[in-house]
Amino acid sequence: MLQNSQFNENSIREFLLAILSVPALIYHLQDMSPDVYTHFIGYRVFSHCLTFLANEEQLQAVAVTLEGNRTLCLLGKSKVCCSTLYRQAL
């Protein structure tokens, strides 16, 4: 979906709201389906999401849409995404 949409803002926002805000999803994805996680990295999904969230207006729009706990999950996953991208850059 994201790749086919060329990572447009609407698709990234929907991905953040529907996928990356789900508690423990990335953990289980790494554990049960490492190939999918590798594709996320290969297609720079995390990088596109972090770039999207770096814009304050877009971050606020996403945070307002989510409930408190899901916003916290999204922020936690953003930290994981940053760590993953950092390790990849080394």
N, C-alpha and C positions, 0 to 999 in steps of 0.2 A: 504494500500500500504506500508506504513512505517513499520508496525508491521510484515507483511508478508515477507518483505525484511530483517528483523532483524536489522532494523535501520542502514543499510550500508551507507557509505559516499555518494555514488551517489544518493540514495533515499533522504537522508537528504538535500543535496544540491538542488535537484529538488523541494523538499517541500518548502525550504526557498525561492527559486526564484519564484515559482508559487503561493504559498499560503501566506506565512508570509510577503512578500513584498507588498501585496495588501493593499492599504490604508483602514483603518477602518474595516477590515475584522473581527478581533478579537472582536471589540466592537459589531458589528452586530451579530456575532456568540453567544456571551454571552447573548445578548438581545433576539434574535429570536430562538436560539436553544441551551439552556444551557446544554442539555444532551451531545451534541457533544463536547462542551467545557470541560465538566467533563471527557469525554473519553480522550481528549487530555492530561489532567492532570493525569488521572489514568494510561494511557499507557506511561507516562513520555516523551511525545513528546517534550514538552518545554525543559526538562532537556537534552535530546539528542541533540536538536538544539543548546542550549547554549554551551554544551560540544564541539560540532563541531565548533562553532564560536570562541571558546577560542583558537583554533589553528590559529596563525597569518596568515599562508599561506592559510588556507582554508577561513578565513575571507576575505583576499585580493582577492582571486579568485571569491568569491561571489560578493564582492563590485565592482569589475571590470566589471562583467557581467551585473549588474543592472545599470539603469540610476540614476542620483543623487537623485531625489525625492523618488524613490522606495528604495534606500539604506537608506535614512532617515526614511522611514516607517519601514523598517526591524530593524533598530537600536531602534526605538521607541517601537516596539513590543518586542524586546529583554529586554528592561526595564520592560515592563509589565510581561513578562515571569519570570524575576528575582523576581519581587514583588510577583507574584503568588506562586512561589516555596518557597519564604521566609515565606509567610503566612501559607503555607501548613506545613512547618517545625515546626511552633510554636505549 
